[in-house]
């Protein structure tokens, strides 16, 4: 049986922690019934309020909020949801900038991910992004409501919303989701698809990372990447290769190939024993401790790439880097 939850979420005497809710709606009225009180209540409590959604929903919210709309920050979803790692970092910056000085005790976010125009891999990675929020923001003073429009979205995407959000919103109320799947519970890890048999370039490497950088740069250019994009791929591959040298037995292998609209680069260590695949996929999504001199590599890689997959298993770890050609 699902548990009904107070949408005000007030916990007297306790520091606010993450509340992550999915809003499955099928009409403008259902969207507004949930989001307008959410915004107004946040403003009344002097919380920062951010709405990242479609242009149509932004117009609806502005009209219904009236004069209160000037206190809400609005951003178009297409501009915000471009790459999972960069979007996660943008939310971190927003939370930190609004709460670090004590001006706001908590932030409220309406965050409507973009699903149109995504291929199967992109849809899977954005779904895993929605799941990893529950780990990455666990101790953050953020209340995030993620709308899913049943009029426009495939049934599978809506079904996954119930798996990625601990709570579901219906009108002004919320309840626990009986379909919620723990990000670290073994549900979200998956095997990487095989690299193509032909049309790929392969390099075995050791501690000489100069050879790695030259190989990735020249191969990327030969596959049609711009110099700017090739430079980002070189930086990302160098970071992962450095990890392979330091933690993966001192050697590795890089494989680079092109699809119709991406250049893909696998960096695999050749010496580590690997680890549990169900936990490995979140690497680079959790923000590094700014006080530590190390541990920033995969976080940086996710900022540079359009997609990054991590698979850890008995034969070591492979990090797959995706950069779009356009």
Secondary structure as GFF3:
##gff-version 3
##sequence-region A 1 326
A	DSSP	beta_strand	4	5	.	.	.	ID=ss1
A	DSSP	beta_strand	19	25	.	.	.	ID=ss2
A	DSSP	alpha_helix	28	44	.	.	.	ID=ss3
A	DSSP	beta_strand	48	53	.	.	.	ID=ss4
A	DSSP	alpha_helix	55	65	.	.	.	ID=ss5
A	DSSP	three_ten_helix	66	71	.	.	.	ID=ss6
A	DSSP	beta_strand	73	76	.	.	.	ID=ss7
A	DSSP	alpha_helix	77	80	.	.	.	ID=ss8
A	DSSP	alpha_helix	84	99	.	.	.	ID=ss9
A	DSSP	beta_strand	107	111	.	.	.	ID=ss10
A	DSSP	alpha_helix	120	136	.	.	.	ID=ss11
A	DSSP	beta_strand	142	149	.	.	.	ID=ss12
A	DSSP	alpha_helix	155	164	.	.	.	ID=ss13
A	DSSP	beta_strand	167	170	.	.	.	ID=ss14
A	DSSP	beta_strand	173	176	.	.	.	ID=ss15
A	DSSP	beta_strand	201	205	.	.	.	ID=ss16
A	DSSP	alpha_helix	209	222	.	.	.	ID=ss17
A	DSSP	alpha_helix	227	247	.	.	.	ID=ss18
A	DSSP	beta_strand	252	258	.	.	.	ID=ss19
A	DSSP	beta_strand	262	269	.	.	.	ID=ss20
A	DSSP	alpha_helix	277	280	.	.	.	ID=ss21
A	DSSP	alpha_helix	297	304	.	.	.	ID=ss22
A	DSSP	beta_strand	307	313	.	.	.	ID=ss23
A	DSSP	beta_strand	316	324	.	.	.	ID=ss24
###
